[in-house]
Amino acid sequence: MPQRILKLRIKDFIEHIPDSAAIAISTRTTVGAGVAGAYSWISSVNWIGVISVLVAVLGLLVNLFFQRRRYKLEKAESLLRQEESQVRLAKMRGGCE
């Protein structure tokens, strides 16, 4: 039986993640990393502080990426609704004349 090799691209994976779920997870990750960083600062464990800062920055970048993608999608939907509205108005005006 031949083995199937599954090629998973990061771009394909990201496209299937709902924006709201990704934003919520990245926000929680950022907050969690901040708490871990504060704890490591209090307890003077430097390597936990470094890791938590890296995780917090990564969570922030993921959050910004998905927020930007959601903004672009909402903007495109708004433009589409405006075009549909203009077409309906043009049909109504044409029918009234």
C-alpha atoms as one frame of an Amber mdcrd trajectory, in Angstrom:
protein
   0.000   0.000   0.000   1.651   3.268  -1.069   2.049   5.905   1.563   0.492
   9.245   0.923   2.672  12.172   1.779   0.686  14.993   3.266   2.065  18.348
   2.280   0.780  20.997   4.589   1.672  24.541   3.814   1.487  27.120   6.543
  -0.523  29.423   4.277  -3.148  26.711   3.689  -3.311  26.018   7.417  -3.743
  29.701   8.288  -6.555  30.138   5.749  -8.660  27.528   7.596  -8.358  29.163
  11.025 -11.339  31.338  11.939 -10.218  34.887  12.687 -12.144  35.182  15.949
 -10.629  31.961  17.317  -7.099  32.967  16.366  -7.504  36.419  17.903  -8.865
  34.969  21.138  -6.092  32.373  21.407  -3.320  34.843  20.618  -4.694  37.313
  23.161  -4.791  34.654  25.877  -1.290  33.521  24.953   0.024  37.069  25.185
  -1.605  37.605  28.582  -0.338  34.255  29.849   3.183  35.036  28.716   2.971
  38.409  30.445   1.939  36.755  33.699   4.760  34.216  33.379   7.191  37.052
  32.723   6.044  38.928  35.813   6.350  35.770  37.901   9.854  35.081  36.584
  10.878  38.671  37.314   9.660  38.349  40.903  11.348  34.978  41.379  14.531
  36.026  39.507  14.434  33.196  36.961  15.853  34.853  33.879  15.304  32.138
  31.274  11.559  32.015  31.975  11.456  35.786  31.529  13.189  35.588  28.151
  10.896  32.821  26.928   7.791  34.659  28.130   8.842  37.840  26.350   9.349
  35.889  23.114   5.958  34.194  23.483   4.273  37.525  24.247   5.799  39.145
  21.165   4.812  36.173  19.017   1.245  36.322  20.383   1.090  40.031  19.610
   2.255  39.464  16.031  -0.289  36.691  15.482  -3.015  38.905  16.916  -2.054
  41.792  14.628  -1.980  39.482  11.582  -5.485  38.129  12.177  -6.902  41.541
  13.121  -5.560  42.963   9.853  -6.983  40.036   7.864 -10.393  40.491   9.522
 -10.321  44.235   8.776  -9.602  43.593   5.081 -12.435  41.065   4.886 -14.914
  43.417   6.544 -13.859  46.242   4.229 -14.379  44.046   1.143 -17.808  42.963
   2.406 -18.771  46.590   3.007 -17.789  47.556  -0.540 -19.772  44.622  -1.911
 -22.875  45.690   0.042 -22.514  49.244  -1.288 -22.327  47.991  -4.870 -25.386
  45.777  -4.386 -27.279  48.707  -2.911 -26.410  50.917  -5.876 -27.558  48.229
  -8.317 -30.881  47.866  -6.476 -31.394  51.638  -6.471 -30.652  51.808 -10.194
 -33.223  49.045 -10.845 -35.828  50.828  -8.736 -35.224  54.129 -10.520 -35.460
  52.404 -13.889 -38.760  50.772 -12.947 -40.328  54.034 -11.772 -39.732  55.946
 -14.978
